[in-house]
Amino acid sequence: MKINSAEIIISAAKPNQFPAGPFPEVALSGRSNVGKSSFINTVLARKNLARTSQRPGKTQTLNFYFINEQFHFVDVPGYGYAKVSKSEREAWGKVMEVYFQEREQLKGVVQLIDIRHKPTEDDTMMYEWLKYHELPVLIIATKADKIPKGKYDKHIKIIKEELKMEPNDKIVVFSSETGYGKEKAWKEMESLLFH
């Protein structure tokens, strides 16, 4: 996928701010410090389009990126953040539910999981919730540069078992440091977006 244009068009805090239009989209979901912004910047070959933050849980809106004037990436708030109040969490939860359940343009969800660790309870709950709502999920196993290549298979097996992954859902090993897995991630995202 050659990226000719990529821009953030809106940070939506409420469903009535979601952009209209026919463009297909994939949502990007993951724990607060899993490397979501780095993933976005790497696959879009942009340095600072998505802001990487030292303070996890900073994304409190759904950030819509318009790419090649053809489709959207939607960066949704990271889960597993403890720093915000319960009422705030509930308010975002409602916005997210509307998004995941009612958004017709949504073609699938990219869920990022740190390859180094067993998926957390939050990771598993998120995956199960997406499957309950019959959304296709692509797992991106991030931070692959932090473990030896010879251990990838072992870690992938742990992720698949923990999530009880459905056979149709794919998993891609990825590193934003080295760009490893970038082509494969695109191939899978394109198949979500355009098939």
C-alpha positions in Angstrom: 0.0 0.0 0.0 1.5 3.3 -1.1 0.5 6.1 1.2 0.0 9.3 -0.8 -2.0 11.2 1.9 -2.8 10.8 5.6 -4.3 13.3 7.9 -6.2 13.4 11.1 -9.6 14.8 10.3 -11.4 14.8 13.6 -11.0 13.7 17.2 -14.5 12.7 18.1 -15.7 12.7 21.6 -19.4 12.0 20.7 -21.1 9.8 18.1 -22.5 12.8 16.3 -19.0 13.9 15.5 -18.1 10.7 13.7 -17.5 11.6 10.0 -20.2 10.8 7.6 -19.4 9.4 4.1 -19.0 6.0 2.5 -15.4 5.4 3.4 -14.6 2.0 4.9 -12.6 2.0 8.1 -10.6 -0.2 10.5 -10.4 0.6 14.2 -7.2 0.3 16.1 -7.5 -0.9 19.6 -5.1 -1.9 22.4 -3.9 -1.3 25.8 -2.6 2.1 26.6 1.2 1.4 26.2 1.1 -1.3 23.5 2.6 0.9 20.8 -0.6 2.0 18.9 0.7 5.4 17.9 4.0 4.0 16.8 2.1 1.4 14.7 0.1 4.1 13.0 3.2 6.2 12.3 5.1 3.2 11.0 2.5 1.8 8.6 1.6 5.3 7.3 5.3 6.2 7.0 4.7 9.4 8.9 6.9 10.6 11.7 4.5 12.2 14.1 1.0 11.9 12.7 -0.1 9.9 15.8 1.3 11.4 18.9 3.2 9.0 21.0 2.7 9.9 24.7 4.7 9.3 27.8 1.5 9.2 29.7 -0.6 6.1 28.8 -4.3 6.5 28.4 -4.0 10.0 26.9 -6.2 9.3 23.8 -9.7 10.0 25.1 -11.3 10.6 21.8 -11.8 8.5 18.7 -9.2 9.9 16.3 -10.2 9.5 12.6 -7.3 9.5 10.1 -8.3 9.8 6.4 -5.9 7.9 4.2 -5.3 8.2 0.5 -8.8 9.8 0.4 -10.1 6.2 0.4 -10.5 4.9 3.9 -10.1 5.7 7.7 -8.0 4.4 10.5 -9.8 5.1 13.7 -7.6 5.2 16.8 -9.8 4.3 19.8 -8.9 5.1 23.4 -6.5 2.6 25.0 -8.0 0.2 27.5 -6.5 -0.8 30.8 -5.8 2.8 32.0 -6.3 3.3 35.7 -5.6 7.0 35.8 -9.1 8.3 34.9 -12.2 8.4 37.0 -14.8 5.7 36.8 -17.4 8.2 35.4 -15.0 9.2 32.6 -14.4 5.6 31.8 -18.1 4.9 31.6 -18.7 7.9 29.4 -16.0 6.7 26.9 -17.3 3.2 27.2 -20.7 4.4 25.9 -19.2 6.2 23.0 -17.1 3.2 22.1 -20.1 0.9 22.3 -22.1 3.1 19.9 -19.1 3.1 17.6 -18.4 -0.6 17.6 -22.1 -1.7 17.4 -23.6 0.9 15.1 -20.9 2.2 12.8 -21.7 0.8 9.3 -18.3 1.9 7.8 -16.4 -0.3 10.3 -15.0 -3.3 8.5 -12.8 -4.8 11.2 -10.7 -4.1 14.2 -6.9 -4.2 14.6 -6.2 -5.3 18.1 -2.6 -4.7 19.2 -1.0 -6.9 21.8 2.5 -6.8 23.2 4.2 -10.0 22.0 6.5 -10.2 25.0 3.7 -10.8 27.5 0.8 -13.1 27.9 -2.4 -11.2 26.8 -3.9 -9.4 29.8 -7.4 -9.9 31.1 -8.3 -6.6 29.3 -6.9 -7.9 26.1 -9.0 -11.1 26.4 -12.1 -9.2 27.3 -11.7 -6.9 24.4 -11.2 -9.7 21.9 -14.3 -11.6 23.3 -16.4 -8.5 23.2 -15.4 -7.8 19.5 -16.2 -11.4 18.6 -19.5 -11.2 20.4 -20.4 -8.3 18.1 -19.2 -10.4 15.1 -16.4 -8.1 14.1 -13.4 -9.5 12.2 -10.2 -9.0 14.3 -6.6 -8.7 13.1 -4.1 -9.2 16.0 -0.9 -7.3 15.7 1.8 -8.6 18.0 3.8 -5.5 18.7 7.4 -4.9 20.0 8.8 -7.9 18.1 12.3 -6.4 18.1 12.4 -7.0 21.9 12.5 -10.8 21.6 14.6 -13.1 19.5 13.0 -14.2 16.2 13.4 -17.9 17.2 10.8 -17.3 20.0 8.1 -15.7 17.8 6.2 -19.0 17.3 6.1 -19.7 21.0 4.8 -16.3 21.8 2.2 -16.4 19.0 1.0 -19.8 20.3 0.5 -18.2 23.8 -1.5 -15.3 22.4 -3.7 -17.6 20.3 -4.4 -19.9 23.2 -5.1 -17.1 25.8 -7.5 -15.3 23.4 -9.0 -18.6 22.2 -8.6 -17.0 18.8 -11.0 -17.9 16.0 -9.3 -19.7 13.1 -10.3 -17.0 10.6 -8.6 -14.2 12.6 -5.0 -13.5 11.6 -2.1 -12.6 13.7 0.9 -10.5 12.4 4.2 -10.1 14.2 5.2 -6.5 14.1 8.0 -4.1 15.1 7.7 -0.3 14.7 11.4 -0.1 15.4 12.5 -2.2 12.4 9.3 -2.1 10.3 9.2 -5.9 10.5 5.7 -7.2 9.6 4.6 -3.9 7.9 3.8 -5.4 4.5 2.0 -8.3 6.0 0.0 -5.9 8.3 -1.1 -3.9 5.2 -2.1 -7.0 3.3 -4.4 -8.1 6.1 -5.8 -4.6 6.7 -6.5 -4.2 3.0 -8.4 -7.4 3.0 -10.5 -6.2 5.9 -11.1 -2.8 4.3 -11.9 -3.8 0.7 -13.3 -7.3 0.8 
